Amino acid sequence: MEEFQVLRDKALQKIRIADHMLFMTYPVVKDPKLLLAIIENIFVSLDSGIGALLHHERLFKKIPAFNDTFPSRLEMFRSRMVPKYSFSRNQINLVTDVKSILSEHKNSPVSFIRKDKFVICSPSYSIKTVDINLVKKYIFETKIFLNQINKIVSENERIFIRSQG
């Protein structure tokens, strides 16, 4: 399998895991800390989806080589893929919002649970809350985003299936 196929499959697997955690596990456990684990899966799914598209484009020599780090993948996606495939501004915001929640949590001196919400405090004590409705919105938007990427990368997939079989 090509790198873009591996990344696409990983993206789809991670969003299925996030979806299962939110709609099956969370109602049983009811622990808002689980929302952060779900967001981590959403981020890996988004990042893998972007990586799949970039590796697909690179394979067909439509974009130059790029560093395989999140900031450079995001920049290449933003500069080359957004205009070419008409990704929306909201989709870019989705990726940056999910990444910022994870970064804020990593750098936060304090995080706690309050009324079914996971609260993250920044070093300057500005507050970011994560609740089930926000996570549902992220999963819904991620599924739409991945569907769009999957359509693009699956278009010429039969070339690789025939050449490998």
N, C-alpha and C positions, 0 to 999 in steps of 0.2 A: 504494500500500500504506500501511496505517496504521502508526504508530510501533511499536505492540506487535508487529506482524507482522515488521517489519524487525529488531527486537531479538530476537524469538524465532528467526528464521532465523540471526542472528549467533551466538546462544547455541549452536544446534545445529551450526553450522559449526565453531565454536571447540572444541567437545568432540570432534568428528570429527578435527580437526587434532591435538588432544592425544592421542587414542587412537592415531592413526596414528604419531605421534612415539614413543609408548611401545612399541607392539607391532611396528612395522616398522623405524623408524630407530634406536632405542636399542640393540636387539640387534646391529646392525651396527657402530655407532659405539662403544658401550660407554663413553660419557663421562658421568659423573654430573652434569656441568654442564648437560647436556640436560634433566635432571629439573627444574631450575628453570624452564627455558623451557616445559616441559609444565605446570608449576604456574601459570605466568602465563596460559596458554591456558585452564586450568581456571577460574581466577579471572574472566577476561573472560566466559567462558561462564556462570558463576554470576551475575555481576553483570548481564549482559544478560538472563538468564532472569528475575531479580527485576524488572528494568526493564520487561520485556515484560508481566509480570503487573500491575505498578502502572499502566502506561500503558493497559492493557486496562480495568482497574477505573476509571481516571480517565475514559476515553472514555465509559463507561456511567454516569458520575457517581455511582459508589459510594464514592469516596474524595475528600477535598479535594485541592487542588493541593499539590504538594510540590517542594522544591528538588531539582534533578536532579544531586545529588552522591551518592557512595557512602554516606557516613554517614547522610544523610537518607533515602535509598532503603531502607537496611537497617533503620532505625528504623521507617519506615512499614510495611515488610514485617513486621517483628517485632510491631508493635502491632496492625495491621489484618488482615494476610493469614494469619498463623499461626493465630489462633483461628478465623477464618472457614473456612479450607480444611484445617484439621487437619494442618499441617506439623509434623514432629516436632522435638524439641529437638536431635536429632542433625543435622538439616538446617541449623539455625541455626549449630550448632557447626562444621559443615563449612565454611560461608562464612567464619566468623570465623577458623578455623584456617588456611585457605588464605591469607586476607588477612594474618594475622599472620606467616606464613612469608615472604611477600613484603616486608612492612614490616621484619622482623628482618634480612633479607638487605640491604635498602636501607640500613639504619642500622648494619650490622655493620662493625667495623673489619677483621675477618679472616674469610675463608671459604676452605675448602680441601676437597680430596678425600681420603678415607681409606677403603680397602677397599670400593669400589663405593658409597660414600655421600657425599653432599654435606653438609659440616659448616659450620654458620653459628655464629659466636661473637658474642654481644652485647657492648656496650661494657663490661659488668661480667664478661665472659667466661663467661657461662652458655652452654651448648652446645645447639644444635638440629640434629638430623640428618635428612636427607631421603634415603630409599632407594626402590628400585623398588616394594617392597611397599606403602609408604605412598601412593605416587603411583597405583598400581593401585586401591587402596581409594578414593582421592579420585575417580578417574574413574568407578568403579562407582557410587558414591553420587551423583555429579553427574548421571549418566545417569538415575537413578531420580528425582532432584529435577526435572530438566528434563522428563521424561516427565509428571510430575504437573502441572507448569506448562503444558505443551503441551496437555494434556487440557482444562484450564480455559480457556485463551485460544482454543482451536479450537472450543469449543462454539458460539459465535455468529458464527463467521468467515464463514459463508455469507451473512450480511447484507451484508458488505463486498464480497464477490465479485459478488453480483447488482447492487449499486448502482454498481460500477465498470464492469461489463461491459455 
